[in-house]
Amino acid sequence: MRAGAMTLAIAIVAAAASAVFLLRPFEPLFHTWACAVVAGIAGLLLLAQGLAGARAQDGAERFASLGALGGTLLCAAIAWAAFAVGSPHKLAGAPGQATPVRVGASLIVAFPPAGHLASASDSPDSVMLLTDGRDRQLRSGQTVKIGQYVLRAAQGPIALVVARTLAGKRVTITQPQGVAFASPYLLFPAAAGEQRLDYFAVPPLHRTVDVTYFPHYRDESRGIDIETPFVLVQVEEQNGAPLYRGPAVSGRTIRGGGVALTFFLGQYPSVDVTSSPALFPSALGALMLAVGLAGYVWQSLRPSGTPAK
């Protein structure tokens, strides 16, 4: 097999991988060290072959070198996108916050205020994307690619927590592991099947509270069928033993473990962020590969000794 044919074969594989990466940017395989290393090695090999082929006397090999340089661009775009924002993840953000997709990025996601969650109208379904002074709305269920970033919005649970003493005095809650330390909104970042998990503290009363969100619950053996969302609450002493465990529905106050808690449940947009090869270098690399491949085939099929026009 001629060197040009082998070089073009590697470049075609790189183009195919880039296309799949663009179509499936949230695929974890593309965001691993193995992917970045393979793309980097293939890119260096194609670069070496491209530079060597550019000095060849054979016209077919020169076209193959063009395709190889196009493959180099594709491999570079894949390797860079593999870790541009790390593995696919949910973007951390609380109601009212503006969060860049990564440190130093010009693309910022502005999360809307959540309101009082007293009605369906208080449950927003979109975020704003801010880039270069322009605003763009991203609604739940939509996916958008901006540069090398890919963002996907979805609706998830949110709970507004109101904590009081048993005497009725309102007290502050904190979220030591949350995005916003003093926010009264729980966004349930952890998941266990359909259940979503969160945690907060009530420092004035020296209590911690674990909260599990259920979108619904069905136990046919016990004849239980709950269609509306609710939370299962466990109140504990700070760094101590459990004091209370029980369910809570939206708007109903529960009392136990020395604290009175009211949860207002609703829906709130979450944003998954990942990266994929940037369109310009990918398109340029694919074009160079297409021209190189076409030229290589044309030169290879020309009768021997026929001068190129």
TORVOLO-303229 format. One record per atom (N, C-alpha, C): x, y, z; residue in one letter. Coordinates in steps of 0.05 Angstrom, whole numbers, padded with zeros to 5 digits, always signed. Atoms other than C-alpha are relative to their C-alpha. Layout:
BEGIN
XYZA...
This chain:
BEGIN
+00017-00024+00000M+00000+00000+00000M+00018+00025+00000M-00015-00025+00001R+00026+00069-00018R-00003+00016+00025R+00000-00015-00025A+00044+00116+00038A-00024+00020+00000A+00022-00019+00002G-00008+00166+00013G-00027-00013+00007G+00025+00014-00005A-00064+00115+00016A-00003-00005+00030A+00001+00005-00028M-00047+00096+00088M-00005+00026+00016M+00004-00025-00013T-00043+00169+00108T-00028+00010-00003T+00028-00008+00004L-00111+00184+00077L-00019-00017+00016L+00017+00017-00016A-00141+00124+00112A-00001+00009+00029A+00000-00010-00028I-00119+00150+00180I-00016+00026+00002I+00015-00025+00000A-00146+00219+00162A-00030-00004-00002A+00029+00005+00003I-00213+00190+00141I-00011-00010+00027I+00009+00009-00026V-00218+00154+00208V-00003+00023+00019V+00001-00024-00017A-00203+00220+00243A-00025+00016-00007A+00024-00015+00008A-00258+00254+00202A-00025-00014+00010A+00024+00015-00010A-00308+00199+00221A-00003+00004+00030A+00002-00004-00030A-00290+00205+00295A-00009+00028+00006A+00008-00028-00005S-00297+00281+00291S-00030+00003-00005S+00028-00002+00006A-00366+00273+00259A-00017-00012+00022A+00015+00013-00022V-00390+00225+00313V+00002+00017+00025V-00004-00017-00023F-00361+00271+00366F-00019+00024-00001F+00018-00022+00004L-00401+00329+00337L-00029-00007+00005L+00028+00009-00002L-00465+00288+00335L-00007-00009+00028L+00004+00011-00026R-00456+00258+00404R+00019+00012+00020R-00020-00013-00017P-00418+00309+00446P-00001-00009+00029P+00002+00008-00028F-00443+00281+00513F+00009-00029+00004F-00010+00027-00003E-00414+00212+00499E+00026+00000+00017E-00023-00002-00018P-00365+00200+00557P+00026-00009-00013P-00024+00010+00012L-00316+00162+00513L+00018+00022-00012L-00015-00022+00013F-00296+00226+00477F+00014+00018+00020F-00011-00017-00021H-00277+00259+00543H+00018-00015+00019H-00019+00015-00016T-00224+00211+00566T+00029+00005-00010T-00028-00003+00008W-00148+00212+00566W+00006-00017-00024W-00006+00018+00022A-00148+00153+00518A-00007+00013-00026A+00009-00014+00024C-00187+00193+00466C+00020+00022-00008C-00018-00023+00005A-00142+00254+00473A+00028-00010-00009A-00026+00010+00007V-00078+00212+00470V+00000-00012-00028V+00001+00012+00027V-00100+00172+00408V-00002+00022-00021V+00003-00022+00019A-00122+00236+00373A+00026+00016-00003A-00025-00014+00001G-00056+00270+00391G+00021-00016-00016G-00020+00016+00014I-00013+00212+00366I-00007-00001-00030I+00008+00000+00029A-00054+00207+00301A+00006+00026-00013A-00005-00027+00011G-00048+00282+00292G+00029+00005-00006G-00029-00003+00005L+00028+00281+00299L+00009-00016-00023L-00008+00017+00023L+00034+00223+00251L-00009+00012-00026L+00010-00012+00024L-00010+00258+00200L+00016+00026-00007L-00015-00024+00005L+00029+00323+00208L+00027-00007-00012L-00026+00008+00011A+00095+00287+00195A-00003-00010-00028A+00005+00010+00027Q+00066+00251+00135Q-00007+00023-00019Q+00008-00022+00017G+00036+00315+00109G+00024+00017-00008G-00024-00016+00007L+00101+00354+00113L+00019-00015-00019L-00018+00016+00018A+00140+00297+00081A-00012-00002-00028A+00013+00003+00026G+00089+00287+00025G+00000+00026-00016G+00001-00025+00015A+00089+00361+00008A+00025+00004-00017A-00025-00002+00015R+00161+00353-00017R+00003-00022-00021R-00002+00022+00018A+00146+00292-00058A-00003+00009-00029A+00003-00007+00028Q+00152+00293-00134Q-00026-00011-00012Q+00024+00012+00010D+00092+00249-00144D-00025+00017+00008D+00024-00017-00005G+00027+00289-00152G-00019-00012+00019G+00019+00013-00018A-00015+00237-00116A+00009+00003+00029A-00010-00002-00027E+00030+00240-00055E-00003+00029+00011E+00004-00028-00009R+00025+00316-00054R-00029+00005+00008R+00028-00002-00008F-00051+00311-00053F-00005-00014+00026F+00003+00015-00025A-00046+00259+00002A+00010+00017+00023A-00011-00016-00021S-00004+00308+00042S-00020+00022+00008S+00021-00020-00006L-00060+00360+00036L-00022-00013+00018L+00019+00014-00016G-00109+00308+00063G+00011-00006+00028G-00012+00005-00027A-00060+00291+00119A-00001+00025+00017A+00001-00025-00016L-00056+00364+00141L-00029+00006+00008L+00028-00003-00008G-00132+00366+00140G-00007-00018+00024G+00003+00019-00022G-00132+00304+00185G+00013+00010+00025G-00013-00011-00024T-00083+00339+00231T-00017+00020+00014T+00018-00020-00012L-00132+00396+00241L-00023-00014+00014L+00022+00015-00013L-00188+00346+00256L+00009-00012+00026L-00010+00013-00025C-00145+00309+00307C+00005+00021+00021C-00004-00021-00019A-00125+00374+00340A-00026+00010+00013A+00026-00008-00010A-00198+00395+00346A-00011-00020+00019A+00010+00021-00017I-00216+00328+00376I+00015+00000+00027I-00015+00000-00025A-00159+00329+00427A-00006+00024+00018A+00006-00024-00015W-00174+00400+00448W-00027-00001+00013W+00027+00001-00010A-00248+00388+00455A-00004-00021+00022A+00003+00022-00019A-00237+00324+00496A+00000+00011+00029A-00003-00010-00027F-00219+00366+00558F-00004+00030+00002F+00005-00029-00001A-00242+00437+00542A-00015+00008+00025A+00015-00006-00025V-00292+00435+00599V-00001-00024+00018V+00000+00025-00016G-00275+00367+00629G-00022-00019-00010G+00021+00019+00006S-00324+00310+00629S-00028+00014-00001S+00027-00012-00001P-00398+00326+00614P-00011+00002+00028P+00010-00004-00028H-00429+00355+00677H-00021+00021+00001H+00019-00021-00005K-00483+00398+00705K+00014+00025+00009K-00012-00026-00007L-00464+00471+00709L-00011+00009+00027L+00008-00009-00026A-00465+00495+00780A-00011+00028-00001A+00012-00027+00000G-00512+00554+00789G-00025+00000+00016G+00024-00003-00017A-00565+00578+00838A-00017+00022-00013A+00018-00020+00011P-00626+00621+00822P+00012+00028+00003P-00010-00027+00000G-00604+00691+00803G+00030+00003-00005G-00029-00001+00005Q-00531+00673+00791Q+00007-00001-00029Q-00011+00001+00027A-00490+00682+00728A+00026-00016+00002A-00023+00018-00003T-00439+00626+00718T+00013-00004-00027T-00014+00007+00025P-00385+00620+00663P+00001-00030-00003P-00001+00029+00005V-00382+00552+00630V+00026-00012+00009V-00025+00008-00013R-00310+00548+00654R+00014+00025+00009R-00014-00023-00010V-00262+00594+00689V+00013+00015-00023V-00011-00017+00020G-00244+00652+00644G-00015+00000-00027G+00015+00002+00025A-00295+00634+00590A-00018+00025-00004A+00018-00023+00005S-00334+00690+00556S-00029-00008-00001S+00027+00010+00001L-00396+00647+00551L-00010-00004+00029L+00010+00000-00027I-00438+00658+00614I-00029-00009-00001I+00028+00009-00002V-00503+00623+00635V-00012+00015+00024V+00014-00015-00020A-00551+00668+00673A-00025-00015+00009A+00023+00015-00010F-00599+00629+00717F-00021+00019+00010F+00021-00019-00007P-00667+00662+00728P-00007-00001+00030P+00010+00001-00027P-00697+00681+00795P-00022-00023+00002P+00019+00023-00003A-00740+00624+00823A-00027+00008+00010A+00026-00008-00010G-00796+00665+00854G-00006-00015+00026G+00009+00013-00025H-00837+00637+00912H-00009-00028-00003H+00008+00028+00006L-00855+00571+00877L-00029-00006+00011L+00027+00004-00010A-00927+00582+00900A-00019-00009-00022A+00017+00009+00022S-00955+00568+00831S+00018-00008-00023S-00015+00009+00023A-00934+00539+00764A+00015+00023-00014A-00013-00023+00013S-00918+00609+00738S+00026+00008+00013S-00025-00006-00014D-00862+00613+00790D+00022-00020-00007D-00020+00020+00008S-00825+00554+00757S+00010+00007-00028S-00011-00007+00026P-00781+00582+00701P+00009-00024-00016P-00008+00023+00017D-00763+00538+00642D+00023+00006-00019D-00022-00007+00019S-00704+00573+00609S+00022+00016+00015S-00022-00017-00010V-00637+00606+00622V+00009+00018-00023V-00011-00018+00020M-00601+00662+00586M+00030-00006-00004M-00028+00003+00007L-00535+00652+00550L+00011+00027-00008L-00012-00026+00005L-00491+00714+00550L+00027-00004-00012L-00026+00002+00013T-00434+00719+00501T+00004+00024-00018T-00006-00024+00017D-00401+00780+00469D-00022+00021+00000D+00020-00021-00002G-00455+00825+00495G-00027-00007-00011G+00026+00008+00011R-00511+00785+00463R-00013-00020+00018R+00015+00019-00016D-00566+00748+00499D-00014-00020-00017D+00013+00021+00015R-00594+00682+00476R-00014-00018+00020R+00016+00016-00019Q-00649+00642+00510Q+00004-00030-00007Q-00002+00030+00003L-00640+00567+00521L-00022-00012+00017L+00023+00011-00013R-00705+00532+00538R+00005-00030+00007R-00001+00028-00008S-00714+00465+00572S-00006-00018-00024S+00002+00018+00022G-00705+00409+00523G+00016+00007-00025G-00016-00009+00022Q-00661+00449+00476Q+00030-00006+00005Q-00030+00002+00000T-00587+00437+00459T+00011+00020-00019T-00012-00020+00017V-00543+00491+00431V+00031-00003+00001V-00029+00000+00002K-00470+00493+00407K+00009+00028-00005K-00012-00026+00004I-00431+00557+00415I+00030-00003+00002I-00029+00005+00001G-00359+00552+00393G+00005-00029+00005G-00006+00028-00007Q-00331+00489+00425Q-00018-00010+00022Q+00017+00008-00022Y-00383+00489+00480Y-00027-00010-00009Y+00026+00011+00005V-00447+00448+00479V-00016+00001+00026V+00017-00002-00024L-00503+00464+00528L-00027-00012-00005L+00027+00013+00002R-00567+00425+00541R-00015+00007+00025R+00017-00007-00023A-00623+00450+00585A-00022-00020+00005A+00021+00019-00008A-00672+00407+00623A-00013+00010+00026A+00014-00007-00025Q-00724+00416+00678Q+00007-00020+00022Q-00005+00017-00023G-00707+00389+00746G-00014+00011+00025G+00014-00009-00024P-00735+00395+00817P+00014+00022+00014P-00010-00021-00018I-00726+00455+00862I-00019+00002+00024I+00017-00003-00024A-00750+00467+00933A+00009+00026+00014A-00005-00023-00017L-00755+00533+00970L-00006-00009+00029L+00002+00010-00028V-00743+00518+01044V-00005+00024+00019V+00005-00019-00021V-00773+00559+01100V+00003-00014+00027V-00005+00013-00026A-00746+00540+01169A-00007+00019+00023A+00008-00015-00023R-00775+00563+01235R+00005-00016+00025R+00000+00015-00026T-00769+00546+01308T-00028-00010+00005T+00027+00010-00006L-00827+00509+01339L-00018+00022+00011L+00016-00023-00009A-00848+00576+01367A-00008+00018-00023A+00008-00015+00023G-00854+00604+01297G+00020+00021-00009G-00020-00020+00008K-00791+00647+01292K+00016-00011-00024K-00014+00009+00024R-00759+00643+01223R+00030+00000+00005R-00029+00002-00004V-00686+00620+01222V+00013-00005-00027V-00015+00002+00025T-00632+00618+01169T+00009-00029-00005T-00012+00025+00007I-00611+00556+01131I+00025+00005-00017I-00024-00002+00016T-00544+00544+01098T+00005-00026-00015T-00006+00023+00017Q-00518+00497+01045Q+00031-00002-00002Q-00029+00001-00001P-00445+00481+01063P+00012-00013-00026P-00010+00012+00024Q-00438+00438+01000Q-00014+00010-00025Q+00015-00010+00023G-00483+00479+00955G+00015+00021-00016G-00012-00021+00017V-00468+00529+00900V-00001+00027+00015V+00003-00025-00016A-00495+00587+00943A-00004-00008+00029A-00001+00009-00028F-00480+00580+01017F-00026+00007+00015F+00023-00008-00015A-00539+00619+01043A-00026-00001-00015A+00024+00001+00016S-00590+00603+00989S-00022-00017+00013S+00021+00017-00011P-00658+00577+01012P-00011-00020-00020P+00009+00018+00021Y-00666+00538+00947Y+00017-00025-00002Y-00013+00025+00004L-00649+00465+00941L-00003-00008-00029L+00001+00008+00028L-00631+00440+00871L+00004-00029-00004L-00002+00029+00001F-00620+00367+00887F+00020-00010-00021F-00020+00007+00020P-00554+00357+00849P+00006-00030-00002P-00007+00029+00000A-00545+00283+00868A-00025-00016-00008A+00022+00016+00009A-00588+00228+00839A+00004-00029+00008A+00000+00029-00005A-00606+00156+00858A-00025-00011-00014A+00023+00007+00016G-00651+00130+00803G-00017+00024-00006G+00017-00023+00004E-00712+00175+00799E+00001+00019+00024E-00002-00017-00023Q-00698+00202+00868Q+00023+00020-00002Q-00021-00020+00000R-00658+00266+00877R+00006+00008+00029R-00009-00003-00028L-00618+00283+00939L+00012+00028+00004L-00013-00025-00008D-00597+00347+00975D+00002+00001+00030D-00006-00001-00029Y-00576+00370+01044Y+00003+00030+00007Y-00005-00027-00010F-00577+00434+01085F+00002-00001+00031F-00004-00002-00029A-00562+00458+01156A-00017+00023+00010A+00014-00021-00014V-00600+00500+01206V+00017+00008+00024V-00019-00006-00021P-00543+00531+01246P-00012+00011+00026P+00010-00010-00026P-00585+00570+01298P-00012-00022+00017P+00012+00022-00016L-00618+00504+01319L+00018-00024+00001L-00019+00022+00000H-00557+00460+01309H-00012-00026-00012H+00012+00022+00013R-00593+00415+01260R+00011-00002-00029R-00005+00004+00028T-00576+00384+01193T-00024-00016-00011T+00023+00012+00012V-00629+00360+01144V+00007-00013-00027V-00002+00014+00026D-00625+00307+01089D-00027+00000-00013D+00025-00002+00014V-00678+00315+01036V+00002-00017-00026V+00002+00016+00024T-00697+00264+00983T-00026+00007-00015T+00023-00009+00017Y-00743+00287+00926Y-00010-00024-00016Y+00013+00021+00015F-00793+00238+00897F-00019+00013-00020F+00019-00011+00019P-00828+00257+00832P-00028-00014+00002P+00024+00015-00005H-00880+00204+00849H+00009-00025+00016H-00007+00025-00015Y-00884+00139+00889Y-00022-00020-00003Y+00020+00021+00003R-00919+00073+00877R+00011-00025+00013R-00006+00026-00012D-00919+00010+00919D-00026-00016-00001D+00025+00015+00005E-00971-00038+00892E-00005-00020+00023E+00004+00020-00021S-00959-00088+00949S-00014+00013+00024S+00013-00013-00022R-00982-00036+00999R-00024+00018-00008R+00022-00016+00010G-01033-00002+00955G+00005+00030+00001G-00007-00029-00001I-00995+00064+00955I+00006+00010-00028I-00004-00012+00026D-00998+00107+00893D-00001+00031+00003D-00002-00029-00003I-00974+00179+00901I+00009+00012-00027I-00007-00011+00026E-00974+00218+00835E+00014+00027+00002E-00011-00027-00002T-00953+00286+00861T+00028-00001+00013T-00027+00000-00013P-00881+00304+00880P-00001+00005+00030P-00002-00005-00029F-00861+00303+00953F+00029-00004+00007F-00028+00005-00010V-00797+00301+00995V-00002-00016+00025V-00004+00014-00025L-00774+00254+01049L+00022+00014+00015L-00017-00017-00016V-00741+00292+01105V+00011-00015+00024V-00012+00012-00024Q-00692+00268+01158Q+00015+00022+00014Q-00013-00020-00017V-00673+00317+01213V+00018-00013+00020V-00020+00011-00017E-00610+00303+01252E+00012+00022+00018E-00017-00019-00015E-00571+00335+01308E+00025+00006-00016E-00025-00007+00014Q-00511+00371+01282Q+00022-00019+00009Q-00020+00021-00006N-00459+00316+01277N-00010-00021+00020N+00012+00018-00020G-00507+00272+01316G-00020-00019-00012G+00018+00021+00007A-00563+00222+01314A-00025+00011-00014A+00026-00009+00012P-00628+00225+01272P-00021+00006+00022P+00020-00008-00019L-00685+00260+01308L-00028-00003-00011L+00026+00001+00012Y-00742+00258+01258Y+00003-00009-00029Y+00000+00009+00027R-00759+00225+01192R-00030-00001-00009R+00027+00000+00009G-00822+00237+01151G-00003+00014-00027G+00004-00013+00026P-00852+00260+01084P-00011+00028+00003P+00011-00027+00001A-00871+00331+01065A-00009+00006-00028A+00009-00009+00026V-00914+00357+01008V+00003+00030-00002V-00005-00029+00005S-00909+00426+00977S-00020+00017+00016S+00017-00019-00014G-00935+00481+01022G-00009-00008+00027G+00009+00010-00026R-00949+00438+01083R+00024+00000+00020R-00021-00002-00020T-00908+00451+01146T+00002-00027+00016T-00005+00023-00017I-00877+00391+01183I+00016+00009+00024I-00014-00007-00024R-00852+00394+01254R+00012-00025+00012R-00014+00023-00011G-00800+00347+01283G+00029+00006+00004G-00028-00004-00006G-00731+00345+01313G+00007+00028+00008G-00005-00027-00010G-00739+00414+01343G-00001+00022-00021G+00001-00021+00021V-00752+00451+01277V-00026-00004-00016V+00024+00000+00017A-00812+00469+01234A+00009+00007-00029A-00010-00003+00027L-00799+00462+01159L-00024+00001-00020L+00020-00001+00022T-00841+00483+01098T+00015-00001-00026T-00013+00003+00027F-00821+00461+01028F-00020+00009-00021F+00015-00007+00023F-00848+00495+00966F+00014-00013-00025F-00013+00016+00022L-00834+00447+00907L-00008+00011-00027L+00005-00009+00027G-00828+00466+00835G+00021-00011-00019G-00019+00008+00020Q-00787+00458+00772Q+00018+00023-00007Q-00020-00020+00006Y-00724+00495+00752Y+00019-00010-00021Y-00018+00010+00021P-00678+00492+00692P+00028-00007+00010P-00028+00007-00005S-00612+00456+00698S+00014-00001-00027S-00016-00002+00025V-00556+00461+00646V+00023-00020+00001V-00022+00018+00004D-00511+00404+00624D+00019+00012-00020D-00020-00012+00017V-00446+00428+00593V+00021-00020-00008V-00022+00017+00010T-00395+00392+00550T+00013+00015-00023T-00013-00013+00022S-00351+00407+00491S+00001-00019-00024S-00003+00016+00024S-00343+00383+00420S+00018+00015-00019S-00019-00014+00018P-00295+00400+00362P-00012+00026-00011P+00009-00025+00011A-00300+00472+00341A-00006-00003-00030A+00010+00004+00028L-00336+00479+00274L+00020+00010-00021L-00017-00010+00022F-00286+00522+00236F+00024-00018-00006F-00022+00018+00007P-00223+00478+00243P-00010-00027-00010P+00010+00026+00010S-00266+00416+00234S-00009+00002-00029S+00009-00003+00027A-00298+00442+00171A+00024+00005-00019A-00024-00005+00017L-00231+00467+00144L+00015-00026-00004L-00014+00026+00002G-00198+00400+00160G-00015-00019-00019G+00016+00018+00017A-00255+00361+00127A+00002+00009-00030A-00003-00010+00028L-00250+00406+00064L+00027-00008-00011L-00027+00007+00009M-00175+00396+00060M+00003-00030-00006M-00001+00029+00004L-00184+00321+00067L-00015-00008-00025L+00016+00006+00023A-00239+00319+00014A+00016+00007-00026A-00016-00008+00024V-00195+00358-00036V+00024-00019-00004V-00023+00017+00002G-00134+00316-00020G-00008-00028-00009G+00009+00027+00008L-00173+00250-00027L-00008+00000-00029L+00008-00002+00028A-00204+00272-00093A+00024+00002-00018A-00024-00003+00016G-00137+00294-00120G+00017-00025-00001G-00016+00025-00001Y-00103+00231-00097Y-00012-00022-00019Y+00014+00020+00017V-00155+00187-00132V+00004+00008-00029V-00003-00009+00028W-00151+00229-00195W+00028-00005-00011W-00027+00004+00009Q-00076+00227-00198Q+00007-00030-00002Q-00006+00028+00000S-00074+00153-00183S-00013-00014-00024S+00014+00013+00023L-00124+00136-00239L+00009+00011-00027L-00010-00010+00026R-00089+00178-00292R+00019-00020-00013R-00019+00018+00014P-00053+00136-00344P+00028+00009+00005P-00028-00006-00005S+00021+00132-00330S+00011+00016-00023S-00014-00017+00021G+00060+00186-00367G-00018+00022-00010G+00018-00022+00010T-00002+00230-00379T+00006+00025+00016T-00006-00024-00015P+00017+00301-00361P-00025+00012+00013P+00023-00014-00013A-00029+00337-00311A-00005+00026-00014A+00007-00026+00013K-00067+00395-00341K-00001+00022+00021K
